[in-house]
Amino acid sequence: MSGCFRQMGPALRGRGEVGRRIMDLISGCPFWIIKNGILGVYPTLRENVECEVAIIGGGVSGALIGYRLAEAGIDAVMLDKRDIGTGSTAASTSLLQYETDLTLTELSGRMGEENAVRVYRACRAAVKSIGALARRVKGGDFTGRDSLYLANTRREVAGLKREFELRRKHGFDVSWWTRKRIAGESSLPHHAAIESHDAAEIDAFEFTHAVVRAAAEMRKGLRVFDRTAVTSWKRVDARGAVGKGRSAGGGGGGFVLTTADGFRVKARRLVVAAGYESLNFFRKKPAKCHSTYALVTEPLETRAGWPGERLIWETARPYIYARTTADGRAIIGGYDEEFRDPQRRDALLVAKTGALQRRFGQLFPEIRCDVAFSWTGTFAETKDSLPYIGEAPGRPGIYFALGYGGNGVIFSALAAEIIRAAIVGERNALAELFRFGR
């Protein structure tokens, strides 16, 4: 299956040759592209254009940022070297959970309990805002779900119970599952679990296209160009001369982007929402890349042993996670690896698919796991599991949304609000939690 789908293109470069390697984001057969087919057709840029904000990246992050900017009446242009939504967004398993890859207990140890709770509450609110937007744009098949966070070993039960008590202390709607309850309601072999009641699932690929379409149809609509690779960028002053980077976004200066076809985009501000490829803007990388793996089954003949329609994920690291789909399939993903190069990542796809299939059999021995599609993708993750959102040191006028870890759609929604506020000159109280240099 590894030859079913592959997207490749030139790495984004800036002045000083920020990145040279040609890299692909995903390989295999991502279910969402097969399920949905072609959802939107957008032109390639064939002329020079000017705008207030240029957005590099046409995945769910770029889509949500573009939507919020168009909603605010800001003239924005979106550029993606691939077809819209076919980078990391297409590889998403689309579980929406307010939990980060660090528990609330662990995150409290990193940034203090008050700020950690603010992060968790912001992510919980983002789940609801995504649902509201999905209904507004009529796309994404958003469905509210409960989720189970499962202790793999007896040693982890005490820590999980502390996590449960901390969440309950701060008003999160959670329930405690004992081993007896887990055994009574499922075939799962775990020793305890936290049930959360504010999760959801979505089709991120369809959602992205619906959001882009809605943004393009607004009065000051988002202008969208795919199959348009940005190969270089430079900062310019008000006269169009190459600047030193101190006054971007003010005094009439800004940026000039050049595409592979030689066309130019002049913008006063720049938003980089290109997933892990955004790291090409940095000599010292602010996040590490990881590869993740996933499979989708054929429609299930039975759901015997599945705990209702709940999402599930584990305390083990690397963990696995699983969900069902609207057409009766199951998705299981995880077993992440540190990313080295696409070839090494892709070479592991068959073995990782087999490992996920075996794990599925251990969790649900009465359910046949006939693999319909499998794929691998790459994502960036920071040390504290939180993204970097906003201007980076030494990069005035450039707004980044990167380092999402396992919470891509959730952090995309937060990034859209924070970046919109920064561009229109409003204060967003969450910006400090996700700033560079925190």
ABEGO torsion letter per residue (X at the ends): XAAABBBBBBBBBBBGGABABBBBABBEBBAAAAAAEBABBBBBBABBBBBABBBBEABAAAAAAAAAAAAAGBBBBBBBABBBGABAAAABAGBBBABBABBAAAAAAAAEAAAAAAAAAAAAAAAAAAAAAAAAAGBGGBBBBBBBBBBABAAAAAAAAAAAAAAAAAGBBBBBBBAAAAAAABABABABBBBBAABBBBBAAAAAAAAAAAAAABABBBBBBBGBBBABBBBBBAAGBBBAGAABGBGGBEBBBBBAAGBBBBBABBBBBAEAAAAAABABBABBBBBBBBBBBBBBABABGBBEABBBBBABOBBBBBBBBAAGBBBBBEGBBBBABAAAAAAAAAAAAAAAAAAAAAABAABBBBBABBBBBBBBBBAAGBBBBEBBBGBBGBBBBBGAEAAAAAAAAAAAAAAAAAAAGBBBAAAAAABBGX
